[in-house]
Amino acid sequence: MANFTIVSMVLFFLSLGFKDVSARGDEQSLTIRGFADGETGFWSRNLLLSEDNRFRELEELARGYMTNAELEKSVKEYAQKCRNISRIYSIGTSVKGFPLWVIEISDKPGEEEAEPAFKLLANMHGDEPVGRELLLLLANWLCENYLKDHLATYIVRNIHLHILPTMNPDGFSLRRRGNANNVDLNRDFPDQFFTENNDDNLRQPETKAIMKWMMERKFIASASLHGGALVANYPWDGSEDTRKQYYASPDDKTFRYLASLYSQSHRNMSLSKEFQGGITNGASWYPIYGGMQDWNYIHRGCFELTLEVGDNKWPKAEELPALWKDNKMSLLNLVASVAKSGVHGRILSSKTGLPLPASIKIKDINYTVKAGQRFGDYHRLLAPSQSYDVTAFMPGYESKTTRILLENGAMNLDFVLIPEEEPKDHMDLCNGCQCNCDNKGKLEVMEVFNRNHFQITLALIAISGVLCLIFMGRLRLKLQKRRQLVGHKRTIVA
């Protein structure tokens, strides 16, 4: 009897410990790379739920959802139906070899442009399938409404949107959170606090595919769709001392703005009684380590949100139209925000007029954004209604800083950087000469030079000034003609 009482108490406290983590925790035995109770290393949570019973329950709920084969077919059909504004490609395969298909949507799909790129992905956790359905609905809506709807047209023409409907197709087939190796992919990324997570030999193929994808393309912002709660989550996801507390990133204001944009565009997310304004800092809600969100921001300059799009992880298929209606404007407004907000521009050399792969920093924000190699374009997301000191810098060039007032829209700000002057050798006029030149001889030489060439020198200076003015005028005209970013309020050249 005593043993039974002890076991009952243990089970009771276990249930309390896992009561509020359904969205970011797990529901069955699962290998997670991260912290546990102040310890590091590999660990598992074993909740008292039969995996077989859970599978049968979800198998029943899966009716009406696309299978992986049906999703792949839909993606390929989309590429044919909307080939004028899209293309498809695979970033790799799952453990079981299923392709990780991506749909790119743009008026120039597959071409590199000086436009911001945004990525959306879903089904990172196999038992959270709503996002994969929503993202295909989003892709189809953009296709059907391009040139008919203003927002659809704006997104297609000004943004390169990449959509990965399922990151974990094996987990979906198995009706479980982890992948085929039963690893939680949202604990599998390198982590700033948990360095033991940085062993690439232990990384899952789906995680490697995402990391390689991010290295090959420059994404400005991103969102990952999850289920089990209704909230927009932003970095940091963990804290240095692993405690549950608000842990702000350098761009906390900007992340709060982006999360609020999604929440306020949603039918009822911002009305949440659990999360003020329908948004939350990850570490404040439920700290995790090895998450994809923080890795994107730290290592690839990509502002990522984790979007919990519904309280129910796996609702009945009949609820999908309502969930699409709830999240549609939130998704569209978030994607459009990468071009409709922040400061954008190009960085060029004053000497050659060519693009520079320089960097942009903002005073009092310890975070640097790099410009693109080909166009020298940068896209710096910032919270609106504030003043910022924006600095462009690059080794070998003089830095340049401009103060801006960023209102509710985006601003274009181009930089023309001047090369630093190279140190000049002070050469003696007689250096290298086989003669005995004294100081008097040097002065006589200079007097002759000055007397004979004074007027010529003045003329050359005047001509140089005129040519400089003509060059700068042509450079500004060239900048205006070559700009590829549209939809912004005005362009300023610094």
C-alpha positions in Angstrom: 0.0 0.0 0.0 2.9 2.3 0.9 4.6 1.6 -2.4 1.4 2.2 -4.3 1.0 5.6 -2.5 4.6 6.6 -3.4 4.1 5.6 -7.0 0.8 7.6 -7.2 2.5 10.7 -5.8 5.4 10.4 -8.3 2.9 10.1 -11.2 1.0 13.1 -9.9 4.1 15.4 -9.7 5.2 14.1 -13.2 1.8 15.2 -14.6 2.2 18.6 -13.0 5.7 19.0 -14.4 4.5 18.4 -18.0 1.1 20.0 -17.8 1.9 23.2 -19.7 4.4 22.2 -22.3 2.3 20.4 -24.9 3.3 22.7 -27.7 7.1 22.8 -27.1 7.5 19.6 -25.1 6.8 16.1 -26.2 4.2 13.4 -25.7 6.1 10.2 -25.9 9.6 8.7 -25.4 11.8 11.0 -27.5 15.5 11.7 -27.8 16.2 15.4 -27.4 19.5 17.2 -27.7 19.3 19.8 -24.9 19.3 20.6 -21.2 17.4 18.6 -18.6 17.1 19.6 -15.0 20.4 21.5 -15.1 22.3 18.7 -16.8 23.7 18.4 -20.3 23.8 15.6 -22.7 21.3 13.3 -24.2 18.1 12.7 -22.3 14.6 11.4 -22.8 11.2 12.1 -21.3 9.1 9.1 -20.9 5.5 10.1 -20.4 3.0 7.5 -19.5 1.1 7.3 -22.8 1.1 4.3 -25.0 2.6 5.1 -28.4 0.4 2.4 -30.1 -2.7 4.0 -28.7 -1.6 7.5 -29.7 -0.8 6.2 -33.2 -4.3 4.7 -33.6 -5.8 8.0 -32.3 -3.9 10.1 -34.8 -4.4 7.7 -37.7 -8.1 8.3 -37.3 -7.6 12.1 -37.2 -5.3 11.9 -40.3 -8.3 11.3 -42.5 -8.7 14.3 -44.7 -5.0 15.4 -44.4 -2.7 14.9 -47.3 -0.4 11.9 -47.2 3.2 12.5 -48.0 2.6 11.1 -51.5 -0.4 13.4 -52.0 1.6 16.4 -50.8 4.4 15.6 -53.2 1.9 15.3 -56.0 0.3 18.6 -55.0 3.7 20.3 -55.0 4.5 19.1 -58.5 1.1 20.0 -59.9 1.5 23.4 -58.4 4.8 23.9 -60.3 3.0 23.2 -63.5 -0.1 25.2 -62.8 1.8 28.3 -61.6 5.0 27.9 -63.6 5.0 31.6 -64.5 5.6 32.6 -60.9 7.1 29.5 -59.2 9.5 26.7 -59.4 10.1 23.7 -57.1 13.4 22.2 -55.8 14.5 19.8 -53.1 16.9 20.7 -50.3 17.6 17.1 -49.4 15.9 14.0 -48.1 14.5 12.7 -44.8 16.0 9.7 -42.9 13.7 7.4 -45.1 14.6 9.2 -48.3 11.5 11.4 -48.8 12.4 14.6 -50.7 12.1 17.8 -48.8 10.3 19.8 -51.5 10.4 23.6 -51.6 8.1 25.9 -53.6 9.7 29.2 -54.6 7.2 32.0 -55.5 8.4 35.1 -57.3 7.9 37.0 -60.6 11.4 35.8 -61.4 11.6 32.4 -59.8 15.1 31.0 -59.7 16.8 34.3 -60.5 18.9 36.2 -58.0 17.6 39.7 -57.4 18.2 42.6 -55.0 15.0 41.6 -53.2 14.5 40.2 -49.7 13.8 36.5 -49.4 11.4 34.9 -46.8 11.0 31.3 -46.0 8.1 29.4 -44.4 8.3 25.9 -43.2 6.0 23.5 -41.3 5.6 20.0 -39.9 9.0 20.2 -38.1 7.2 18.0 -35.5 5.6 15.1 -37.2 2.4 15.2 -35.1 1.8 18.9 -35.9 0.4 18.7 -39.5 -1.8 21.8 -39.7 1.1 24.0 -41.0 1.7 21.8 -44.1 -1.9 22.2 -45.1 -1.9 26.0 -44.5 1.3 26.5 -46.5 -0.1 24.8 -49.6 -3.3 26.8 -49.2 -1.1 30.0 -49.0 0.8 29.0 -52.1 -2.4 28.3 -54.1 -4.0 31.6 -52.9 -1.0 33.6 -54.2 -1.1 31.8 -57.5 -4.8 32.3 -58.0 -4.8 36.0 -56.9 -1.6 37.2 -58.5 -2.5 40.3 -60.6 -6.0 40.3 -59.1 -5.3 41.1 -55.4 -2.9 44.0 -54.4 -1.2 42.1 -51.6 -0.7 38.9 -53.6 0.8 41.0 -56.4 3.0 42.9 -54.1 4.5 39.8 -52.5 5.1 38.0 -55.8 6.8 41.1 -57.3 8.9 42.3 -54.3 9.8 39.2 -52.4 11.3 35.7 -53.1 9.1 33.4 -51.0 10.3 29.9 -50.3 7.8 27.4 -48.8 8.8 24.0 -47.3 5.5 22.3 -46.4 7.0 19.4 -44.4 10.4 19.3 -42.7 9.6 16.0 -41.1 7.7 13.7 -43.5 8.8 10.6 -41.7 7.5 11.8 -38.4 4.2 12.6 -40.0 3.9 9.0 -41.5 4.8 7.6 -38.0 2.3 10.0 -36.4 4.9 11.1 -33.8 6.8 14.2 -32.9 10.4 13.0 -33.8 11.8 11.9 -37.1 12.4 8.3 -38.1 15.2 8.2 -35.6 12.8 9.5 -33.0 14.8 12.7 -32.6 13.2 16.1 -31.9 14.4 18.2 -34.8 13.8 21.4 -32.8 16.5 20.3 -30.3 19.0 19.3 -33.0 20.6 22.6 -34.1 23.9 24.1 -32.8 23.1 26.2 -29.7 24.8 29.3 -28.2 24.6 28.0 -24.6 24.7 24.2 -25.0 28.0 23.6 -26.9 27.6 19.8 -26.5 25.0 20.2 -29.2 27.5 21.2 -31.8 28.7 17.7 -32.8 27.7 17.5 -36.5 28.3 13.7 -36.5 25.1 13.4 -34.4 23.0 15.8 -36.5 19.9 14.5 -38.3 19.7 14.6 -42.1 16.6 16.9 -42.0 18.6 19.3 -39.8 21.6 19.1 -42.1 19.4 19.9 -45.1 18.0 23.1 -43.4 21.5 24.2 -42.5 22.9 23.6 -46.0 19.8 25.4 -47.4 20.5 28.4 -45.2 24.2 28.5 -46.3 23.2 28.5 -50.0 20.6 31.3 -49.8 20.3 34.5 -47.9 17.0 34.7 -46.1 16.0 37.9 -44.4 13.3 36.4 -42.2 11.5 33.1 -41.6 8.7 31.5 -39.7 8.1 27.9 -38.6 4.5 26.7 -38.1 3.8 24.5 -35.1 0.7 23.5 -33.2 -0.5 22.9 -29.6 -0.8 26.6 -28.6 -1.9 29.9 -30.0 1.0 32.3 -29.8 3.8 33.9 -31.8 7.1 33.0 -30.2 10.4 34.9 -30.7 14.1 34.7 -29.5 15.8 33.9 -27.3 14.4 30.4 -26.8 16.8 29.7 -23.9 18.8 31.5 -21.3 22.4 31.3 -20.3 21.6 29.9 -16.8 18.8 27.7 -18.2 16.2 29.3 -16.0 12.7 30.2 -17.2 12.9 33.9 -17.6 12.6 36.7 -20.2 15.8 36.6 -22.2 16.0 39.3 -24.8 18.0 39.1 -28.1 19.8 42.3 -29.4 16.8 42.8 -31.8 14.1 42.3 -29.1 12.1 45.3 -30.2 12.1 44.2 -33.8 11.1 40.6 -32.9 8.3 41.9 -30.7 7.1 44.0 -33.7 7.1 41.0 -36.1 5.4 38.7 -33.6 2.7 41.4 -32.8 2.2 41.9 -36.5 1.3 38.2 -36.9 -0.8 38.1 -33.7 -2.8 41.3 -34.4 -3.6 40.1 -38.0 -5.0 36.8 -36.5 -8.7 36.5 -35.7 -8.1 35.8 -32.0 -4.4 35.3 -31.2 -4.0 38.8 -29.8 -6.9 38.2 -27.4 -5.0 35.4 -25.6 -5.5 35.3 -21.8 -2.3 33.2 -21.4 0.1 35.3 -23.5 -0.2 39.1 -23.4 -0.9 40.4 -26.9 -0.6 36.8 -28.2 3.2 36.9 -28.3 5.9 35.4 -26.0 9.6 35.3 -25.5 10.7 31.7 -25.8 12.8 31.5 -22.7 10.0 33.2 -20.7 7.5 30.6 -21.8 9.4 27.4 -21.9 13.2 27.3 -22.5 14.5 25.0 -25.1 18.1 24.4 -26.4 19.2 23.3 -29.9 16.2 25.1 -31.5 16.1 26.2 -35.1 14.8 29.7 -34.3 17.8 31.0 -32.4 20.3 29.3 -34.8 18.8 31.1 -37.8 19.2 34.5 -36.1 22.7 33.9 -34.7 24.4 32.1 -37.6 22.6 33.3 -40.8 21.2 36.7 -40.0 17.6 35.5 -40.5 14.9 36.8 -38.2 12.8 33.7 -37.4 9.5 33.3 -35.5 8.0 30.1 -34.2 4.3 30.3 -34.8 1.9 28.1 -32.8 -1.1 28.3 -35.0 -3.7 26.4 -33.0 -4.3 25.0 -29.5 -4.9 21.5 -30.9 -1.9 19.8 -32.4 -3.9 17.6 -34.8 -7.4 18.8 -35.2 -10.0 17.1 -37.4 -9.6 17.9 -41.1 -13.0 19.6 -41.0 -11.4 22.4 -39.0 -8.7 23.2 -41.6 -10.8 25.8 -43.5 -11.4 27.8 -40.3 -7.7 27.6 -39.4 -6.8 28.9 -42.8 -9.2 31.8 -42.4 -7.8 32.6 -39.0 -4.1 32.6 -40.2 -4.4 33.8 -43.8 -3.9 37.5 -43.2 -1.3 36.9 -40.5 0.9 34.9 -43.0 0.4 37.4 -45.8 1.2 40.4 -43.6 4.3 38.8 -42.1 5.7 37.8 -45.5 5.1 41.3 -46.9 6.7 42.9 -43.8 10.2 42.1 -45.1 9.7 44.6 -47.9 7.2 46.9 -46.3 9.2 47.7 -43.1 12.8 48.3 -42.1 15.6 50.0 -44.0 16.8 48.7 -47.4 19.4 49.7 -49.9 22.6 49.0 -51.7 26.2 49.7 -50.9 28.5 50.8 -53.7 32.1 51.9 -54.2 32.6 55.6 -55.0 35.7 54.6 -57.0 34.1 52.0 -59.3 30.4 52.3 -58.8 30.3 48.5 -58.3 28.4 46.8 -55.4 30.3 46.1 -52.2 29.6 43.1 -49.9 29.8 45.4 -46.9 27.9 45.3 -43.6 25.3 47.3 -41.8 25.2 48.0 -38.1 22.7 50.0 -36.0 23.9 52.1 -33.0 23.1 50.4 -29.7 22.1 47.1 -31.3 24.8 44.5 -31.1 23.9 42.7 -34.4 25.4 43.1 -37.9 23.6 42.5 -41.2 25.7 41.7 -44.3 25.0 42.9 -47.8 24.7 40.5 -50.7 27.8 39.7 -52.8 26.3 40.3 -56.3 24.2 43.4 -55.8 25.5 44.8 -52.6 21.9 44.9 -51.3 21.0 44.8 -47.7 17.7 44.5 -45.9 17.7 45.5 -42.2 14.4 44.7 -40.3 13.7 47.3 -37.6 10.8 48.2 -35.4 9.0 51.3 -36.8 8.4 54.8 -35.3 12.0 55.2 -34.1 15.2 57.0 -35.0 18.3 54.9 -35.9 21.9 55.6 -36.7 22.7 53.3 -39.6 26.4 52.6 -40.4 27.8 50.9 -43.5 31.3 49.6 -43.2 33.8 47.4 -44.9 37.6 46.8 -44.5 39.5 49.1 -46.9 36.7 51.7 -47.0 35.7 54.7 -44.9 32.7 53.9 -42.8 29.6 56.1 -43.3 26.8 56.8 -40.8 23.4 58.3 -41.4 20.6 59.0 -38.9 17.1 58.1 -40.1 13.6 58.4 -38.7 11.9 55.1 -39.6 8.1 55.7 -39.7 5.5 53.1 -40.4 6.7 52.2 -43.9 10.1 51.0 -45.3 12.9 53.3 -46.2 15.5 53.1 -48.9 19.0 54.1 -47.9 21.9 53.6 -50.3 25.6 54.1 -49.3 28.5 55.1 -51.4 31.7 54.2 -49.6 35.0 55.9 -50.3 38.2 53.8 -50.3 40.7 54.6 -47.5 43.7 56.5 -48.7 46.8 54.4 -49.1 49.9 55.6 -47.3 52.2 57.5 -49.6 56.0 57.1 -49.6 57.8 60.4 -49.1 60.3 60.1 -52.0 63.3 62.4 -52.2 63.7 64.1 -55.6 67.3 62.8 -55.7 66.5 59.3 -54.4 68.1 56.8 -56.8 70.1 59.5 -58.6 73.8 59.2 -58.9 74.6 62.9 -58.1 75.5 65.0 -55.2 72.4 67.1 -54.6 72.5 69.5 -51.7 69.5 71.4 -50.2 70.1 74.4 -52.3 69.9 72.3 -55.5 66.6 70.8 -54.3 65.1 74.2 -53.8 66.2 75.4 -57.2 64.6 72.4 -58.9 61.3 73.1 -57.1 61.4 76.7 -58.0 61.8 75.9 -61.7 59.0 73.3 -61.5 56.6 75.7 -59.8 57.4 78.6 -62.2 57.0 76.7 -65.4 53.9 74.6 -64.4 51.9 76.8 -62.0 49.2 77.7 -64.5 49.0 74.1 -65.9 48.5 72.8 -62.3 45.7 75.3 -61.7 44.0 74.2 -65.0 44.3 70.5 -64.0 42.7 71.1 -60.6 39.8 73.0 -62.2 39.3 70.2 -64.8 39.4 67.5 -62.1 36.8 69.4 -60.0 34.4 69.5 -63.0 35.0 65.8 -63.8 34.3 64.9 -60.2 31.0 66.7 -60.2 30.0 65.0 -63.5 31.0 61.6 -62.1 29.0 62.0 -58.9 25.9 63.2 -60.9 26.2 60.2 -63.2 26.6 57.8 -60.2 23.5 59.1 -58.6 21.6 58.7 -61.9 23.0 55.2 -62.3 21.9 54.3 -58.8 18.3 55.4 -59.5 18.2 53.5 -62.8 19.7 50.3 -61.4 17.5 50.0 -58.3 15.6 46.8 -58.2 13.7 47.3 -54.9 10.3 48.8 -55.3 7.4 49.7 -53.0 9.5 51.8 -50.6 8.8 55.4 -49.8 12.0 57.1 -51.1 15.7 56.6 -51.7 18.4 58.4 -49.8 22.0 58.2 -50.9 24.6 58.6 -48.1 
